[in-house]
Amino acid sequence: MSELPLNWCEVHLCDIATTVSGVGFPLHYQGETSGALGFYKVGDISRAVLKHAGQLHIPQHFVSLRVAAELKGKPIPSGATVFAKIGEAIKLNRRAIVTDECLIDNNVMAVKAFTKESDRYLYMFLRTQDFTELSRATTVPSLRKGDIESLVVPLPPLNEQQRIADKLDAVLARVDACHERLDRVPAILKRFRQAVLSAATSGRLTEEWREVKKPQSIGTSRGAGLFDIPECWTWTLIDSIAEVKGGKRLPKGEKLVMENTGFPYIKAGQLKKGTVQKDIQEYLPPNIQKLIKRYIVNDGDVYITIVGACIGDVGVIPLEYDNANLTENAAKICNFKNVANDYLAFWLRSPVAQNHIDFLVKSGAQGKLALMRIKEIPVPLPTLEEQQEIVRRVEALFAYADRLEARYATARAQVEQLTPSLLAKAFRGELVPQDPNDEPASLLLERIQAFRAEQASKPKQRKTVRRPKVTTLSTETLRAIIESLPAPSFTFDELRSQVSADYETLKDLVFKLLTDPKSGIKQVFDVPTSEMRFQRVRT
């Protein structure tokens, strides 16, 4: 850590705060909507971070004081910082601050400063820490109490802690507001593009152009139209202006290769954003390509996906995919007559056409867009000259939207860096000015140490807990204890109540058993209770 400002000092977290874990929360106690104490789980922390600026104050469960005592849960005081201590949630690095006294479950850990004035400062500091680096690389990632307590904390004077916390509250609120405004941009751009396509394919976008050019009518409509169109336009069907052909799956038992054989195979997942994505391109071996060589696409063909989650995605095949093979999960529209391929693609991507395609899918069998259905899709058709003008205008407007999207991406990346940058600046002593009149942090630390020594000297009333007599705990002894448990499924706390061993020793032995396929124990996630449990299995 770099040189600290005047009157600061460097401490371990355990010197200024206490760290505790939660308790098991049996299913039959869950779901209460009122009670003396809120009971929080890992999911509540995520909701607090994503929806309530890190304030943990809306419990999904409550318990009475009687139940809390039965669970042996020690209430977590307001001001404590809570976070996930086990599982993939550790990697999310989410912290929340408790606003009211509560309980937390055994997948959660809490840190509470010895002086309440330090709570917000400590919460902000913990947001800078990457707990992924601290977690144990076991079958299930986990944090130990010692991992957290050993964190090195830059400790400023108490008054400066409060100034830092106040400043961060103010500037981070502005950053959050900026995030919220930026979060609206993608939806705005999507609506803009949809509005452009709607205006383009209904005639509104080129209304003034027609007044000047006065194009001739191109004939009688074929099929029912989906909306009113200009008099010089006509409704037709795709079958009247192009051919529709399907792709082809790989022969049974054959696989694609990553080596560039010169025969790219277009998969449905690549057909996005009006073109073919090139991120991960796979290829056909030459001998396999010969078997399905008729099912290729050409530069300028229009594609449409016909099955899957993205059914109805439409775009144009680019030049670099000329003669590529097409998946059986998409179809191509080709051999155009009196229609520009780009105009047809824009029409099929428009909101009205997409709604019609969705209707065709839902009214068809097996959630698939049949080739015959594609042929019968109505198309509002202007003259070729007006189609070309429509394409030119749409491309210009889309290019404008693309530039805005690029600026949004840049702004988003910059805003993403603001919070870590501000937090790092705060804990280097660069966010607020130092006051030489502040009491040095070393004196605060001395008072905390004196208080802890006084508390430690007081006699404690210990409750006698009956546990099996175990002289030396080993994996074999622990396995025997697990075999003797009445229930085949149990939590860590339930196991701990049956074993005379400290928390860390027991945890190490349990993880050793989990890594041994012959141990007869496995770890599972219990969905109804949202907690990790252990289960006996036959070996």
Buried (B, 14 or more C-beta within 10 A) or exposed (E): EEEBBEBBBEBEBBBBBBBBBBBBBBEEBBEBEEBBBBBBBBEBBBBBBEEEEBEBBEBBBBBBEEBBEEBEBEBBBBBBBBBBBBBEBBEBBBBBBBBEBBBBBBBBBBBBBBBEBBBBBBBBBBBBBEBEEBBBEBEBBBBBBEBBBEBEBBBBBBBBBBBBBEBBEEBBEEBBEBBEEBEEBEEEBEEBBBBBBBBBBBBEBBEEBBEEBEBEEBEEBBBEBBEEBBEBBBBBBBBBBBBBBBBBEBEEEEEBEEEEBEBBBBBBBBBBEBBBBEEEBBBBBEEBBEEBEEBBBBBBBBBBBBBBEEBBBBBBBBEEBBBBBBBBBBBBBBEBEBBBBBBBBBBBBBBBBBEBBEEBBEEEEEEBBBEEBBBEBBBBBBBBEBBBBBBEBBEEBBEEBEEBBEEBEEBBEEBEEBBEEBBEBBBBBEBBEBEEEBBBBEEBBEEBEEEEEEEEEEEEEEEEEEEEEBEEBEBEBBBEBBEEBEEEEBBBBBBBBBBEBEEEEBBBBBBBBBEEEEBBBBBEEEEEBBBBBBBBEEE
